[in-house]
Amino acid sequence: MSYKPSICTVSLGRCSAGHSLEHKLDMARKYGFRAVELFFEDLLDLTKTMPGGDQPNNQLAAAAIIRQLCDDRELSILCLQPFMHYEGLVDRQLHQQKLNDAKLWVHMAHILGTEMILLPSSFLSPSEVSADMDVIVQDMVEIAEIGLEASPVIKFAYEALCWGTRVDTWEMSWDVVQRVNRPNFGICLDTFNIAGRIYADPSVSSGRTDNCDEAVEASLHEMIVSVDPKKLFLVQMADAEKLSQPLDSSHPFYNEEQPPRMSWSRNARLFYGESQHGGYLPVKRILDVIIRDLGYQGWLSFEVFNRALLEKDGRVPETMARRAAQSWRRMERDLSLGRSTMNYKTQALLCSSVNLHMLRGKLNRSCISKHAQSANDRLRFIAQVTMPPPLLPCVNIRDVNLNKRNSHAKESVANRHAGVCKGARVDDDCINFPSCCLDLIYNGSFVIGLKGFDLYR
């Protein structure tokens, strides 16, 4: 199984800011994602247009609508999340109500076509959540049994939030998984929540805990020797911004009703590798262990919360989808993931804009190097373009300008200053893009094609 990119719908914009699920799914598809984690608030948002609002029947109807929206875009639904504040409730009547809710969620999961529901650890006040781990384990047994009795079976992935009331480390959530001992009850490992508890502390000026590096290595060693990869149901990825000042009562993110790590999480998560935005968590090291040492394969899912998601700018979903896709490419490179399932035409959307020209005559790929003329810069300078084989040349296809009459780049090609170092094709076979599209070919030539024009090789 290859490594496949997924993204949570909430990471593409909040519905409360006017970002519709349909548009977010369009952007996920456009930028190469093949699955989404469905955030429950997006489902509830659809019920607002239905008579009766968020009643159970409307939630089921919304699930059917979402399933069709995803099917139309060839998007899988990786999971439905988050089923919040379930375990260890002191109020046992409320516990029974949550079990009834769980049955509804299982029904919604079936309609959505997903096999998994995500359970984050509760962050209700200590007075509302039992400190007795036996109670917490038994609660999880009950919900796992609901999933086991369903047909098809529904899995539950338990995630330790780094600000959780009783469970705030992956070690504690893994202990619960082992004690529950049901085949459909496994663990979710989230890079933010792992590092956010033992490496980072947003409430101090350094942004780090004491002996943070040692703590991470000790935790990862324990992960290697203890976690059964068969019970690793979900891997989520996020980095986070190092704050310029401690998150105390004077900080703009401060919320007296939230622990500092929760406020930090809601405002400052980032995609993998976004050091330009202040990312500083050891995400690569954690993913190295999950992928290399545990041998995990399958979906790798971005779950990013950020203050930008609440901006009402209609460009937010595309901006976040593009950032996520760029992050995925960094992961492919940094973690040697190999070729991803993102198609190469989509990857072309991510890269620097260049102005290509129709090149007459035959071209030997040995003559083609790594520079191209910028279409965006008024000075039209020659810009470096990186092209790691076997990926596409770094071109924003929407800005490509192919001019049959303009062949002055020919001399630059001969001098190894234009084009690409691997075979590529420019064509126009995808109506979703406003111009041409790029795809990879393997015949060692650089091919330029235009609708109505002959191919030049």
C-alpha positions, 0 to 999 in steps of 0.5 A: 500500500502506498502513502496517500494524502488526506485532509480534514475538512475543517483544515480548509476553512470553518463553515462559521466563516462562510466556507461551504463544504462543497467548495472545500471538497472542490479544493481538496480534489483540485490539489490532489487529495483523495480522501477527507476526514469529515468534521462534524460541524460541516455535516451540521452546517448542512442541516441548517437549511433543512426543516427542523435543523440538526435533528437526527433524521436531518443529520442522516440526510446530510450524510447522504448528501455529503456521500454524493458530494464526495463520490462526485469528486472521487473522494473517500471519507477517511473518518467522521470526527470528532465524537467528543467528551465521551469517556469517563463522564461522572454524569451517567445519564449523560453517558447513556445519552452519549451511547445513543449518540454513538449509535446515530454516528455509526448509522451516519458512518455507514451512509457516508461510506466510512469505516471509522469514527475518531474519539478524542480524549475528553477535556471537560473539567476534572469535576465532570470526568472520572479519574478512575481509568477502569471507568474510562476503559469500560466506557470504551468497551461499551462504544467498541461493542456498538461498532462491533455489532454494526454491519459493516463493523465500525472502527474507533480511533482513540486520540490523546489530546495534549490538553486532555483532562485524564488522557493527554499522552499517546502512552495513556491512550495506548494503554486504554486501547490495550485494555479495551482489547477489541479488534475495532478499537485502535489508536490515532497518533497525531504529531501535534498532540504528541509533540505538543505535550512533551516537547512544547509548552506555549505558556513559557517564553522558550516554547519548550518543556524542560529536557524536551529533546530527551523526552521526545526520544524516550517517548518514541523509543517506547512507541517503537517497542510497544505499539502494534501497527495493526492497531494504529488506525489513523495518523494525523499530521500538524506542526505549530507556530512558536509564539513570540510571547508566552500564551498567558493572560496578556496574549491575543490567543488567551481564553480563560476557559481553555488551557494554553495548549488548547488555545495554541492548538486552535490558533496556531497549528501549521502544515508539515515543514512550514518553518517560514510560518514559525513551525518548530515541532519535531514532526519529521522525527515523529513521522520517521518513527511511525513510518520507518520503525512501526512500518505504518503504510496508508493514509496520512492525514493533515489536521490543522486548526488555525486562526486563518480558517475563520477569515471570511476571505473566499480564497481561504479554502484554496490557500489552505489546500495549496499549502497542504499540497506543498507540505505533502511534497515536502514530506515525500522528499523528506521522508522518502515516501516515493511517488504519491497518489497525487496526479502530476497535473495537480502537482503542476499547480503548486510550483513557480510560474514560468513562461515557456515558448514553442521550441522548434526542431528536435530537442535532446533531453541532455540539452535541457537544464533547470532555468526558465523565464518568469512570466510573473516578474516585470523584469522577466528575469531568468529564475531557478526552477527545481525539478527532482526526478521523476516529478514534473517541472515546477510550473504553475500551469495556469500561468503558462504562455505558449507562443508558437511564434516566439522561439527565442528560448531555443538558444537558451535551451542549447546553453542549458538554460531553459526547459526541464531535466526529465521528459514532460508533456504540455497538453490541453486534455483537462477541461478543469484547468484554464490553460494547458496541463503537464504530465509525465512521460518516459520517452526522454523527449520534451514535447510541446502540444497545442490544440490545433497545432502539430507536436514538436519533438 
